[in-house]
Amino acid sequence: MGIVDDLQRARIAFERRDWAAAYDRLTAADGDPGTVGLGADDLMTLAMATFLLGDIDACIRALQRGYRLRIDNGEVLGAVRFAFWLARVHNGRGEGAVGSGWAARAERLLADHPADVVERGYLLIHDFFRCVDRGDFAGAVATGDEIVSVARRHGDPDLLAQGLVCKGRMMMYAGHVPEGLATLDEAMVGVAAGELSPVFAGTVYCAMIDACQEVLDFARASAWTTALTRWCDTQPDLVPFTGQCAVHRGQILRLHAAYPEALAEFEDACQRYAALGYDAAAGLAMSERGDVLRVLGEYVAAESSYDQAASYGYEAQPGRALLMTARGRVSGAIAAVRRLLAETGDPVHRSRLLAGAVEVLIAGDEPAEAELAAGQLSTIAEEFGCAGLRASAAYCSALVALAGEDADRALPLARTAVQLWGELRAPYEMARAKVLVGRAVRLLGDEDSAIAELTAACRTFAELGAAGARQEAEKLIGRSTGGLTGRELDVLRLVAVGNSNAEIAGLLVLSDKTVARHLTNIFAKLDVPSRTAAAAYARDHDLL
């Protein structure tokens, strides 16, 4: 087969997203004896194929060759394109100094060129991120607008989508979340229409989902995560963006309390990120893993995950502060959340901290600070309009009201949280809100309803394996049930209506031995000598 055939097959393979085949054909053509190697266009194709296969070093080598070829041929704008990608790839794997060098070289090449060329719009992407890095948000907004303007003048869909992403994210950080999300939706139009090249399509997908997760817009996040998964699945050899996809799937699975599956996705994401040298992203995956382990009550493993996140340069907050609180280190947790809130001004990032801060401050008996944080979260949730934030704000406001024993205020807020988390199919969060409902109705003197709400929440926690939350709910139930766990209450009720051990085992899908152990615990906790006495206790305390 000749070099022309190899190149044609390589281009066809690239178009159908068969990155491995494209790479094989291009490298075969590149190494064909008697040839001078690939031309600049095919070197760019090779660079993109190797990038999508996760071979960043090979990608850089191809880009460097393409840059040199363009320079030697006097093709300045073509050389700028290669320099842009060299800057982007180096920056992406944390080599900022090298990336800045290539961006500066590209800018120097354009210095004597007419201003209105599309390549200048691509270099503005680097300007945008430089503005963000130094905290010049006004400059970042202006740069995002300029990127969009250049893209529209030149009809460049990749540049337009990137510019809309830059602009939309900055609008969100300025507090204009609905408008920012609408701008990101516009960027997604190009992805959905198949107008974008693969790297830009993946970038826009991930930016959109990141933005949705930041403001707890779970409906949007779930829809786009499903779309991203399908997009990745059409490219079996794809490596970049699959880590992001795994993180986003894990986040949705965690919301729906599919904890083992979520842990598997986060572990997979960390491995993928680490292999590419994306340390901050690997740290995010470890932080998310720690959050799940904390919910499951596996505190040692959670702390280990948070430590691993820190080793990648990622601060796992407010998860670490919540873990410290659960382990009794409340003063340290309070210091951490106070520092975090002092450092975080923009409403998007602040909204991610406030709910955890409220819980820590309530645990530390700081009601005034907790009320201030809950009020800020409520204001942000109202402005942003995202269901997850509204649910979180209602929960935190109810928690603060209960700390002040204001049951009249707490109850409707807790019920709102139950409703919103239920609509989002978030069983763990819904059960936590039910605990607040139970506490509120208990303060209002309705003990029967309190026990019903608390018992339902306890059962959910037990089913999910959320050990810490289950134990707290059991303590609250224990005021009237002798400290029985949710499962022990189930066994006691079945005993009281005359079921044998074997019948109880069948109904609850337990072994006979486990039922006998529960009964032993019940007799000890209630201080009763027999099944008959236990059944009488259940009737006397209205546990049936």
C-alpha positions in Angstrom: 0.0 0.0 0.0 1.4 3.4 -1.0 1.8 6.6 1.1 -1.2 8.2 -0.7 -3.4 5.3 0.2 -2.2 5.4 3.8 -2.9 9.1 4.1 -6.4 8.8 2.6 -7.2 5.9 5.0 -5.9 7.9 7.9 -8.1 10.9 7.1 -11.1 8.7 6.7 -10.4 7.0 10.0 -10.0 10.4 11.7 -13.3 11.5 10.4 -15.1 8.5 11.8 -13.3 9.0 15.2 -11.2 5.9 14.9 -8.2 7.5 16.5 -6.1 4.4 16.8 -6.5 3.6 13.1 -5.8 7.2 12.1 -2.6 7.1 14.2 -1.5 3.8 12.7 -2.0 5.0 9.1 -0.3 8.3 9.7 2.7 6.8 11.4 3.0 4.3 8.6 2.9 7.0 6.0 5.3 9.1 8.1 7.9 6.3 8.2 7.6 5.2 4.6 11.1 4.8 3.1 11.9 7.4 0.5 9.4 10.0 1.7 10.1 13.3 3.4 7.5 12.6 6.1 4.1 14.1 6.7 3.0 17.5 5.6 1.8 20.1 8.1 -1.9 19.4 7.8 -1.3 15.7 8.4 1.0 16.4 11.3 -1.9 18.4 12.9 -4.1 15.4 12.3 -1.5 13.1 13.9 -1.2 15.5 16.9 -4.9 15.5 17.5 -5.1 11.7 17.1 -2.3 11.2 19.6 -3.9 13.7 22.0 -7.2 11.9 21.8 -5.4 8.6 22.5 -3.8 10.1 25.6 -0.2 10.1 24.3 0.6 13.7 25.2 4.3 13.4 24.5 3.7 12.1 20.9 1.2 14.9 20.5 3.8 17.5 21.5 6.3 16.0 19.1 3.9 16.2 16.2 3.0 19.7 17.0 6.6 20.8 17.2 7.4 19.3 13.8 4.3 20.9 12.3 5.3 24.3 13.8 8.9 24.0 12.4 7.5 23.0 8.9 5.2 26.0 8.8 8.0 28.4 9.9 10.4 27.0 7.3 7.7 27.5 4.6 7.0 31.0 5.7 3.4 30.1 6.7 3.0 32.4 9.7 -0.7 31.9 10.5 -0.2 28.1 10.2 2.7 28.3 12.6 0.5 30.3 15.0 -2.1 27.5 15.0 0.6 25.0 16.0 2.0 27.3 18.7 -1.6 27.8 20.1 -2.0 24.0 20.5 1.5 23.6 22.0 0.6 26.2 24.6 -2.8 24.6 25.3 -1.4 21.1 25.6 1.4 22.1 27.9 -0.9 24.2 30.1 -3.4 21.3 30.3 -0.8 19.0 31.9 0.4 21.6 34.3 3.5 22.9 32.5 2.5 26.5 32.7 5.9 28.1 32.0 6.3 26.1 28.8 2.7 26.8 27.7 3.2 30.6 28.3 6.4 30.5 26.2 4.5 29.0 23.3 1.7 31.5 23.7 4.2 34.4 23.7 5.8 33.0 20.6 2.5 32.9 18.8 1.7 36.5 19.8 5.1 37.6 18.5 4.4 35.9 15.2 1.1 37.8 14.9 2.6 41.2 15.9 3.2 42.3 12.3 0.0 40.7 10.9 -3.4 42.4 10.3 -5.4 42.5 13.5 -8.5 40.9 12.1 -7.4 37.3 11.6 -9.2 34.3 13.3 -5.9 33.1 14.8 -5.9 36.2 17.0 -9.2 35.0 18.5 -7.5 31.7 19.4 -4.7 33.4 21.2 -7.3 35.4 23.2 -8.2 32.1 24.9 -4.8 32.2 26.6 -5.4 35.8 27.5 -8.7 34.8 29.1 -7.1 32.2 31.4 -4.3 34.6 32.3 -6.9 37.1 33.4 -8.7 34.5 35.5 -5.5 33.3 37.1 -4.6 36.8 38.3 -8.1 37.6 39.5 -8.8 40.1 36.7 -12.5 39.1 36.2 -13.4 42.3 34.4 -10.6 41.6 31.9 -11.7 38.0 31.6 -15.3 39.1 30.8 -14.1 41.6 28.1 -11.8 39.0 26.6 -14.6 36.4 26.5 -16.8 38.9 24.6 -13.9 39.6 22.2 -13.4 35.9 21.5 -17.1 35.5 20.6 -16.9 38.6 18.4 -13.9 37.3 16.4 -15.5 33.9 16.1 -18.7 35.3 14.7 -16.9 37.6 12.2 -14.9 34.6 10.9 -17.6 31.9 11.2 -15.4 29.6 13.3 -17.6 27.2 15.3 -14.8 25.9 17.5 -13.7 29.4 18.6 -17.4 30.5 19.0 -18.1 27.6 21.3 -15.0 28.2 23.4 -15.8 31.9 23.6 -19.3 31.3 24.8 -18.0 28.9 27.4 -15.6 31.6 28.7 -18.3 34.2 28.7 -20.9 32.0 30.3 -18.7 30.9 33.1 -17.7 34.5 33.9 -21.3 35.5 33.9 -22.1 32.8 36.4 -19.2 33.8 38.7 -20.5 37.4 38.6 -23.8 36.1 39.9 -25.8 36.0 36.7 -26.3 32.3 36.8 -29.5 31.9 34.6 -27.9 34.1 31.9 -24.6 32.3 32.2 -26.3 28.9 31.8 -28.2 30.1 28.8 -24.9 31.2 27.2 -23.5 27.7 27.9 -26.6 26.2 26.3 -25.8 28.3 23.2 -22.3 26.8 23.2 -23.8 23.3 23.4 -25.8 24.0 20.2 -22.6 23.6 18.2 -21.7 20.3 19.9 -25.2 18.9 19.4 -25.1 19.9 15.7 -21.8 18.1 15.2 -20.1 21.4 14.2 -17.1 21.2 16.5 -13.8 19.4 16.3 -13.3 16.6 18.8 -11.1 18.4 21.3 -13.3 21.4 21.4 -16.5 19.3 21.6 -15.1 17.4 24.7 -14.0 20.7 26.3 -17.4 22.3 25.9 -19.2 19.2 27.2 -17.1 19.1 30.3 -17.3 22.9 30.9 -21.1 22.7 30.7 -21.4 19.9 33.2 -18.9 21.4 35.6 -20.9 24.6 35.6 -24.1 22.7 36.3 -22.5 20.8 39.2 -21.2 24.0 40.7 -24.7 25.4 41.1 -26.4 22.1 41.8 -28.4 22.2 38.6 -28.7 18.4 38.7 -31.3 18.1 35.9 -29.0 19.8 33.4 -26.0 18.0 34.7 -27.7 14.6 34.4 -28.9 15.3 30.8 -25.5 16.5 29.6 -23.6 13.7 31.4 -25.7 11.2 29.6 -24.9 12.9 26.3 -21.2 13.0 27.2 -21.2 9.3 28.0 -22.8 8.5 24.6 -20.2 10.8 22.9 -17.3 9.0 24.6 -18.8 5.6 23.9 -18.7 6.3 20.2 -14.9 6.6 20.5 -13.6 3.4 22.0 -10.0 4.6 22.0 -10.7 8.0 23.5 -8.7 8.8 26.6 -9.1 12.6 27.3 -12.5 13.6 28.6 -13.2 10.0 29.8 -11.9 11.0 33.3 -14.3 14.0 33.4 -17.1 11.7 32.2 -16.4 9.3 35.0 -16.4 12.1 37.6 -19.7 13.4 36.3 -21.3 10.0 36.2 -20.0 9.5 39.8 -21.6 12.8 40.9 -25.0 11.8 39.5 -24.7 8.3 41.0 -23.9 9.8 44.4 -26.9 12.1 44.1 -29.1 9.0 43.6 -27.2 7.2 46.5 -25.7 4.5 44.2 -22.6 4.7 46.4 -20.6 1.6 45.3 -21.0 2.6 41.6 -20.1 6.2 42.4 -16.9 5.1 44.2 -15.9 2.9 41.2 -16.4 5.9 38.8 -14.3 8.3 41.0 -11.5 5.7 41.3 -11.5 5.2 37.6 -11.5 9.0 37.0 -8.5 9.5 39.3 -6.5 6.8 37.5 -7.3 8.3 34.1 -6.4 11.9 35.2 -3.2 10.8 36.9 -2.1 8.9 33.8 -2.4 12.1 31.8 -0.7 14.2 34.4 -3.8 16.2 35.3 -3.1 16.5 39.0 -5.8 18.9 40.0 -8.5 16.9 38.3 -7.2 13.7 40.0 -7.5 15.5 43.3 -11.1 16.4 42.5 -11.9 12.8 41.9 -10.3 11.8 45.2 -12.3 14.5 47.0 -15.5 13.3 45.6 -14.6 9.7 46.7 -13.9 11.0 50.2 -17.4 12.6 50.3 -19.0 9.3 49.5 -17.0 7.4 52.1 -17.8 10.1 54.7 -21.5 9.6 54.1 -21.0 5.8 54.5 -19.4 6.4 57.9 -16.0 5.0 56.7 -14.1 7.9 58.2 -10.6 6.5 58.1 -10.9 5.8 54.4 -12.5 9.2 53.8 -9.7 11.0 55.4 -7.2 9.0 53.3 -9.1 10.1 50.2 -9.0 13.7 51.3 -5.2 13.3 52.0 -4.7 11.9 48.5 -6.7 14.9 47.0 -4.3 17.2 48.9 -1.3 15.4 47.5 -2.6 16.3 44.0 -2.9 20.0 45.1 -6.7 19.9 45.6 -8.3 21.2 48.8 -11.2 18.8 49.7 -13.5 21.2 51.3 -16.0 21.5 52.8 -15.9 17.7 52.9 -12.9 17.6 55.2 -14.5 20.1 57.6 -17.6 17.9 57.8 -15.5 14.9 58.5 -13.7 16.7 61.3 -17.1 17.6 62.8 -18.3 14.0 62.6 -15.1 12.9 64.4 -15.6 15.4 67.2 -12.9 17.9 66.0 -15.4 20.7 65.8 -13.1 23.7 66.7 -10.8 22.8 63.8 -13.7 22.5 61.4 -15.1 25.9 62.4 -11.7 27.5 61.8 -11.5 25.9 58.4 -15.0 27.0 57.2 -14.4 30.5 58.6 -11.2 30.7 56.5 -12.8 29.3 53.4 -15.7 31.8 53.5 -13.3 34.6 54.1 -11.3 33.5 51.0 -14.3 32.9 48.7 -16.2 35.9 47.3 -17.9 34.9 44.1 -21.4 33.5 44.7 -20.9 30.3 42.7 -17.9 29.0 44.6 -19.4 30.4 47.8 -22.6 28.5 47.3 -20.6 25.2 47.3 -19.3 26.0 50.8 -22.2 27.5 52.6 -24.3 24.4 53.3 -21.3 22.6 54.8 -20.4 25.7 56.8 -23.9 25.9 58.3 -23.7 22.3 59.5 -20.3 22.8 61.0 -21.3 26.1 62.7 -24.5 24.5 64.2 -22.4 21.6 65.5 -20.0 24.2 67.1 -22.8 26.1 68.7 -22.4 29.2 66.6 -26.0 30.0 65.7 -25.5 33.6 64.7 -22.8 32.7 62.1 -24.9 29.7 61.0 -27.9 31.9 60.4 -25.9 34.4 58.4 -24.5 31.6 56.2 -27.9 30.0 55.7 -29.4 33.4 54.8 -26.6 33.9 52.2 -27.3 30.5 50.7 -31.1 31.2 50.5 -30.4 34.5 48.7 -28.0 32.8 46.2 -30.5 29.9 45.7 -33.3 32.3 44.9 -31.1 34.3 42.5 -29.8 31.2 40.7 -33.1 29.2 40.7 -31.5 25.8 40.7 -33.5 23.1 42.4 -30.5 21.5 44.2 -29.5 24.9 45.7 -33.0 25.6 46.8 -33.3 22.2 48.5 -30.0 22.8 50.2 -31.0 26.3 51.3 -34.3 25.1 52.7 -32.5 22.3 54.7 -29.9 24.7 56.1 -32.6 27.3 57.1 -34.6 24.5 58.8 -31.5 23.4 60.7 -30.8 26.9 61.9 -34.4 27.3 63.0 -34.3 24.1 65.0 -31.1 25.2 66.7 -33.2 28.1 68.0 -36.1 25.7 68.8 -38.3 27.7 66.4 -40.4 24.7 65.2 -43.0 26.8 63.5 -40.4 28.2 61.1 -38.4 25.0 60.8 -41.3 22.7 59.8 -42.3 24.2 56.4 -38.7 24.7 55.5 -37.9 21.0 56.3 -40.9 19.9 54.3 -39.8 22.0 51.3 -36.4 20.3 51.5 -38.0 16.9 51.6 -40.1 17.7 48.5 -37.3 19.2 46.5 -34.8 16.4 47.3 -37.5 13.9 46.4 -38.1 15.5 43.0 -34.3 15.2 42.4 -34.4 11.5 43.4 -31.9 12.1 46.1 -32.8 9.5 48.9 -30.0 10.3 51.3 -30.7 14.1 51.3 -34.4 13.5 51.4 -34.0 11.3 54.5 -31.8 13.9 56.2 -34.6 16.4 55.6 -37.1 14.0 57.1 -35.0 13.9 60.3 -35.6 17.7 60.5 -39.3 17.2 60.0 -39.3 14.7 62.8 -37.4 17.1 65.1 -39.8 19.9 64.3 -43.0 18.0 64.9 -41.5 16.7 68.2 -40.9 20.3 69.4 -44.6 20.9 68.5 -45.6 18.0 70.7 -46.6 15.5 68.0 -44.4 12.6 69.2 -46.2 10.0 67.1 -45.5 11.8 63.9 -42.0 12.5 65.0 -41.3 8.8 65.5 -42.8 8.0 62.1 -40.6 10.5 60.3 -37.5 9.5 62.2 -38.1 5.8 61.7 -38.6 6.3 57.9 -35.4 8.3 57.7 -33.5 5.7 59.8 -34.7 2.9 57.5 -33.5 4.8 54.4 -30.1 5.4 56.0 -29.8 1.7 56.9 -30.7 0.7 53.3 -28.1 3.1 51.9 -25.4 2.1 54.3 -25.2 5.7 55.6 -23.9 4.7 59.1 -23.3 8.1 60.6 -26.7 9.5 59.7 -28.4 6.3 60.8 -26.8 6.4 64.2 -27.9 10.0 64.7 -31.4 9.2 63.7 -31.4 6.2 66.1 -30.4 8.4 69.0 -33.4 10.6 68.2 -35.7 7.6 68.0 -34.2 6.2 71.2 -36.0 8.7 73.3 -39.1 6.6 72.9 -37.9 3.2 71.6 -35.2 2.2 74.1 -32.4 2.9 71.7 -33.5 0.2 69.1 -32.1 0.5 65.6 -34.5 0.8 62.6 -33.9 -2.9 61.8 -34.6 -3.9 65.5 -37.8 -2.0 65.4 -38.8 -3.9 62.3 -38.1 -7.2 64.1 -40.0 -6.1 67.2 -43.1 -5.1 65.3 -43.2 -8.5 63.5 -42.7 -10.3 66.9 -45.5 -8.3 68.4 -48.0 -9.4 65.7 -47.0 -13.1 66.2 -44.4 -13.9 63.6 -41.9 -16.7 64.3 -38.1 -16.2 63.8 -38.3 -18.1 60.5 -41.2 -15.9 59.3 -39.4 -12.7 60.2 -36.3 -13.9 58.4 -38.3 -14.5 55.3 -40.1 -11.2 55.4 -37.0 -9.1 56.1 -34.7 -11.2 53.9 -32.4 -12.1 56.8 -30.9 -15.3 58.2 -32.5 -17.0 61.2 -29.2 -16.4 63.1 -29.4 -12.6 62.3 -33.0 -12.5 63.6 -32.0 -14.3 66.8 -29.2 -11.8 67.3 -31.6 -8.9 66.8 -33.9 -10.4 69.4 -31.1 -10.7 71.9 -30.3 -7.0 71.4 -33.9 -6.1 71.7 -34.3 -7.9 75.0 -31.2 -6.3 76.4 -32.0 -2.7 75.3 -35.6 -2.9 76.5 -34.7 -4.9 79.7 -37.4 -7.5 79.0 -37.1 -11.3 79.5 -39.1 -12.7 76.6 -40.8 -12.2 73.3 -44.1 -11.8 75.1 -42.7 -9.0 77.2 -41.1 -7.4 74.2 -44.5 -7.5 72.3 -46.1 -5.8 75.3 -43.5 -3.1 75.3 -44.2 -2.4 71.6 -47.9 -2.1 72.3 -47.5 0.0 75.4 -45.2 2.4 73.6 -47.3 2.5 70.4 -44.6 1.1 68.2 -46.9 -1.0 66.0 
